[in-house]
């Protein structure tokens, strides 16, 4: 794996594991707690993050044999989406299939993450000096992304939702 991808991917993997370690300490009530009826629970946040990883992998598979892949180039929306993530700007989920229902158990989400982690690692191993600028992923709002952009967005996405979990935890009812 290219060094710039490897370092970022390792950081994402570590942060994702920290997120799972954090939720392992929570009670079922805390996992399902919502600060407002229309807000996500911690379980929903975790489900959404794991769905995002699955979305990365599926997007690559869809683009892999698409002849248009050769001419796709990342656009200006990448910067906009990154800014939204970094600044915690509330937005609707850009892909309705990523909207969590909060009904997937943590154990299943953890197993799904491990599966996606292996698949994404294998995908990143295929990125070389010769093809690293090629579009590998397409995000519903940001559009086409290279492998590095995909990982930068995945990191920002993960950190955004980690902060969201911290905000939810700060509002847990006092026992």
C-alpha positions in Angstrom: 0.0 0.0 0.0 1.3 3.5 -0.8 2.7 5.1 2.3 0.3 8.2 2.2 -2.6 5.8 2.0 -1.3 3.4 4.6 -0.8 6.0 7.3 -4.2 7.5 6.8 -5.9 4.1 6.7 -4.1 3.0 9.9 -5.3 6.2 11.6 -8.9 5.5 10.5 -8.8 1.9 11.6 -7.5 3.0 15.0 -10.2 5.6 15.5 -12.9 3.2 14.4 -11.7 0.7 16.9 -11.7 3.4 19.6 -15.3 4.1 18.7 -16.3 0.5 19.1 -14.4 0.3 22.4 -16.3 3.4 23.6 -19.7 2.0 22.7 -18.8 -1.4 24.3 -18.9 0.4 27.6 -22.4 1.8 27.2 -25.6 0.3 28.4 -28.4 -0.6 26.0 -30.3 2.5 27.2 -27.4 4.7 26.5 -26.9 3.2 23.0 -30.5 4.1 22.2 -30.7 7.5 23.9 -31.6 10.4 21.7 -31.1 14.0 22.7 -34.3 14.9 20.7 -36.9 12.6 19.0 -35.6 13.5 15.5 -31.9 13.0 16.4 -29.8 9.9 16.0 -28.9 7.6 18.9 -25.3 6.5 19.3 -26.3 3.1 17.8 -27.6 4.9 14.7 -24.4 7.0 14.4 -22.4 3.8 14.6 -24.6 2.1 12.0 -24.2 5.1 9.7 -20.4 5.1 10.0 -20.2 1.4 9.2 -22.6 1.9 6.2 -20.3 4.6 5.0 -17.4 2.1 4.8 -19.6 -0.3 2.9 -20.6 2.5 0.6 -16.9 3.2 -0.2 -16.3 -0.4 -1.2 -19.6 -0.7 -3.2 -18.9 2.5 -5.1 -15.5 1.3 -6.2 -17.0 -2.0 -7.4 -19.6 -0.1 -9.4 -16.9 2.1 -11.0 -14.3 -0.6 -11.5 -15.5 -1.7 -15.0 -17.3 1.5 -16.0 -15.6 3.0 -19.1 -16.4 6.5 -17.8 -14.1 6.0 -14.9 -11.1 6.9 -17.1 -12.5 10.4 -17.7 -14.0 11.2 -14.3 -12.2 13.9 -12.3 -12.8 15.1 -8.7 -14.6 18.4 -8.7 -15.2 21.4 -6.4 -17.8 19.6 -4.3 -15.1 17.6 -2.6 -14.0 20.8 -0.8 -17.6 21.7 0.1 -18.4 18.3 1.6 -15.1 18.3 3.6 -15.9 21.8 4.9 -19.4 20.6 6.0 -17.8 17.6 7.8 -15.0 19.5 9.5 -17.4 22.3 10.7 -20.1 19.9 11.8 -22.7 21.6 9.6 -26.0 19.7 10.0 -27.1 18.3 6.7 -29.4 15.5 5.5 -27.7 12.2 4.6 -26.9 12.5 0.9 -27.7 8.9 0.2 -31.0 7.7 1.7 -29.6 4.1 1.9 -27.1 5.5 4.6 -30.0 6.6 6.9 -29.7 4.3 10.0 -32.7 2.6 11.6 -30.8 1.9 14.9 -31.9 -1.7 14.9 -28.6 -3.4 14.1 -26.9 -4.8 17.2 -23.4 -3.5 18.0 -21.9 -7.0 17.6 -23.2 -7.1 14.1 -22.0 -3.7 13.3 -18.6 -4.6 14.6 -18.5 -7.8 12.4 -19.6 -5.7 9.4 -16.8 -3.2 10.1 -14.2 -6.0 10.2 -15.5 -7.3 6.9 -15.5 -3.9 5.2 -12.0 -3.2 6.7 -10.6 -6.2 5.1 -12.2 -5.4 1.7 -11.1 -1.8 1.8 -7.6 -2.8 2.8 -7.5 -5.1 -0.2 -8.8 -2.4 -2.5 -6.2 0.1 -1.2 -3.5 -2.4 -1.9 -4.4 -2.2 -5.7 -3.5 1.6 -5.7 -0.1 2.2 -7.2 2.0 5.2 -8.2 0.7 4.7 -11.7 -3.0 4.8 -10.9 -3.2 6.8 -7.6 -4.8 9.8 -9.3 -7.5 7.7 -10.9 -11.1 8.0 -9.5 -11.8 5.1 -7.3 -14.9 6.2 -5.5 -18.0 8.3 -6.0 -19.7 10.1 -3.1 -23.4 11.1 -3.4 -22.6 14.7 -2.7 -18.9 15.1 -3.3 -18.8 13.2 -6.6 -15.7 11.4 -7.9 -12.8 10.9 -5.5 -9.3 9.4 -5.7 -8.2 6.9 -3.1 -6.5 9.6 -1.0 -9.5 11.9 -1.2 -11.7 8.9 -0.2 -9.6 8.3 2.9 -9.5 12.0 3.8 -13.2 12.1 3.6 -13.6 8.9 5.5 -11.4 10.3 8.3 -13.4 13.5 8.4 -16.7 11.6 8.4 -15.5 9.4 11.2 -14.3 12.4 13.3 -17.6 14.2 12.7 -19.5 11.3 14.0 -17.2 10.8 16.9 -17.9 14.4 18.0 -21.6 13.6 17.5 -21.3 10.7 19.9 -19.4 12.8 22.4 -22.3 15.4 22.3 -24.9 12.7 22.8 -22.9 11.2 25.8 -22.7 14.7 27.3 -26.5 14.8 27.5 -27.0 11.4 29.1 -29.5 11.7 31.9 -27.8 11.7 35.3 -28.7 8.6 37.4 
